[in-house]
Amino acid sequence: MTENPQTEQPAVDETASRSLITPETRELFETFLNHQRNAIIEASKALKALIPTATLEHSEQAVRESVEGYRVLYNSVIDDVIETVDQVRWRLTEDLDESKEQLGQMKIEESVTEAKDLPQPPAPTPQSAVQTASTPEPVAENAPNQEPSANGISDQ
């Protein structure tokens, strides 16, 4: 087998690469770029000169009219969106009010139903009502073995 001898590549001298960009070469390159910019500007002026002035004026007016048309279209769409949002808010407010009314009605019906479900005290019979009203229950006054308490109620 044959071995490939490795060839050493010469290292790039950093000082040599730095020396390529000297103030003179930088100035020359900037001068070149300035000439290229001026050439592009002059070429655009030449193309513009080929177009009649009336065509330029009408083109500019066409662009303005186009922009105005889009502005009207966008404003119309924005107005429609705002109107739709307002309608949705109004409907939601109405639905919320209706829901509150229904909820209030349900609470009233629920409380009436709960009141009906509560056990009612027995209605007094006419005979017992007359008896309690006419004859008071006997109250034991001081019995011989009982002493009265401070509040008048016996302790036993």
C-alpha positions as CSV (number, residue, x, y, z in Angstrom):
1,M,0.0,0.0,0.0
2,T,1.1,3.4,-0.8
3,E,0.8,6.1,1.8
4,N,-0.2,9.6,0.7
5,P,2.3,12.0,1.9
6,Q,0.7,14.9,3.6
7,T,1.6,18.1,2.0
8,E,1.8,21.1,4.2
9,Q,-0.2,24.1,3.0
10,P,1.5,27.4,3.6
11,A,-0.2,29.4,6.3
12,V,-1.8,32.6,5.3
13,D,0.1,35.4,6.6
14,E,-2.3,37.7,8.5
15,T,-0.1,40.7,8.0
16,A,-0.2,40.1,4.2
17,S,-4.0,40.0,4.2
18,R,-4.2,43.2,6.3
19,S,-1.8,44.9,3.9
20,L,-4.3,44.3,1.0
21,I,-6.7,46.9,2.5
22,T,-4.7,50.0,2.6
23,P,-6.1,53.5,2.8
24,E,-5.4,53.9,-0.9
25,T,-7.3,50.8,-1.9
26,R,-10.2,51.7,0.4
27,E,-10.4,55.2,-1.2
28,L,-10.3,53.7,-4.7
29,F,-13.1,51.3,-3.8
30,E,-15.3,54.1,-2.4
31,T,-14.7,56.1,-5.5
32,F,-15.8,53.2,-7.6
33,L,-19.0,52.7,-5.6
34,N,-19.8,56.5,-5.9
35,H,-19.4,56.2,-9.7
36,Q,-21.7,53.2,-9.7
37,R,-24.4,55.0,-7.7
38,N,-24.2,58.0,-10.0
39,A,-24.5,55.7,-13.0
40,I,-27.7,54.1,-11.6
41,I,-29.2,57.5,-10.8
42,E,-28.5,58.8,-14.3
43,A,-29.9,55.6,-15.9
44,S,-33.1,56.0,-14.0
45,K,-33.3,59.7,-15.1
46,A,-32.8,58.6,-18.7
47,L,-35.6,56.1,-18.5
48,K,-37.9,58.6,-16.9
49,A,-37.1,61.1,-19.6
50,L,-38.3,58.6,-22.2
51,I,-41.7,58.6,-20.6
52,P,-43.8,61.7,-21.6
53,T,-44.6,64.1,-18.8
54,A,-48.4,63.6,-19.4
55,T,-47.9,59.9,-18.9
56,L,-46.1,60.5,-15.6
57,E,-48.7,62.8,-14.3
58,H,-51.6,60.4,-15.2
59,S,-49.7,57.5,-13.7
60,E,-49.2,59.4,-10.4
61,Q,-52.9,60.4,-10.4
62,A,-53.9,56.7,-11.1
63,V,-51.8,55.6,-8.1
64,R,-53.5,58.2,-5.9
65,E,-57.0,57.1,-7.1
66,S,-56.1,53.5,-6.5
67,V,-55.0,54.3,-2.9
68,E,-58.2,56.3,-2.3
69,G,-60.3,53.4,-3.6
70,Y,-58.6,51.0,-1.2
71,R,-59.0,53.5,1.6
72,V,-62.8,53.7,1.0
73,L,-63.0,49.9,0.8
74,Y,-61.1,49.4,4.0
75,N,-63.2,52.1,5.9
76,S,-66.4,50.4,4.7
77,V,-65.2,47.1,6.0
78,I,-64.2,48.6,9.3
79,D,-67.6,50.3,9.6
80,D,-69.4,47.0,8.9
81,V,-67.2,45.2,11.5
82,I,-67.9,47.8,14.1
83,E,-71.7,47.7,13.4
84,T,-71.7,43.9,13.6
85,V,-69.8,44.0,16.9
86,D,-72.3,46.5,18.3
87,Q,-75.2,44.3,17.2
88,V,-73.7,41.3,18.9
89,R,-73.1,43.3,22.1
90,W,-76.7,44.5,22.0
91,R,-78.0,40.9,21.5
92,L,-75.8,39.6,24.2
93,T,-77.1,42.3,26.6
94,E,-80.7,41.4,25.7
95,D,-80.0,37.7,26.2
96,L,-78.3,38.4,29.5
97,D,-81.3,40.5,30.6
98,E,-83.7,37.7,29.6
99,S,-81.6,35.2,31.4
100,K,-81.6,37.3,34.5
101,E,-85.4,37.6,34.3
102,Q,-85.8,33.8,33.8
103,L,-83.4,33.1,36.6
104,G,-85.3,35.5,38.9
105,Q,-88.6,33.8,37.9
106,M,-87.0,30.4,38.5
107,K,-85.9,31.6,42.0
108,I,-89.4,32.9,42.8
109,E,-90.9,29.6,41.6
110,E,-88.3,27.7,43.6
111,S,-88.9,29.6,46.8
112,V,-92.7,29.1,46.3
113,T,-92.1,25.4,45.8
114,E,-89.8,25.3,48.8
115,A,-92.4,27.1,50.9
116,K,-95.0,24.5,49.8
117,D,-92.7,21.7,50.7
118,L,-92.1,23.0,54.3
119,P,-94.2,21.3,56.9
120,Q,-97.1,23.4,57.8
121,P,-98.3,23.7,61.4
122,P,-101.5,21.9,62.0
123,A,-104.5,24.2,61.5
124,P,-106.3,24.6,64.8
125,T,-109.7,23.1,65.0
126,P,-112.4,25.5,65.8
127,Q,-113.2,23.7,69.1
128,S,-109.5,23.8,70.4
129,A,-109.2,27.4,69.3
130,V,-112.2,28.3,71.4
131,Q,-111.0,26.3,74.3
132,T,-107.5,27.9,74.4
133,A,-109.0,31.3,74.0
134,S,-111.6,31.0,76.7
135,T,-109.9,28.9,79.4
136,P,-106.4,29.7,80.4
137,E,-104.3,26.8,81.7
138,P,-104.1,26.6,85.4
139,V,-100.9,28.1,86.9
140,A,-99.7,26.6,90.1
141,E,-99.1,29.2,92.6
142,N,-96.7,28.7,95.4
143,A,-97.1,25.2,96.5
144,P,-96.3,24.5,100.1
145,N,-93.0,22.7,99.4
146,Q,-91.8,25.1,96.7
147,E,-90.0,28.3,97.2
148,P,-90.4,31.1,94.6
149,S,-87.3,31.8,92.6
150,A,-85.9,35.3,91.8
151,N,-87.8,35.4,88.5
152,G,-91.1,34.0,89.8
153,I,-90.6,30.6,88.2
154,S,-90.2,27.6,90.3
155,D,-87.0,25.6,90.1
156,Q,-88.6,22.1,90.1
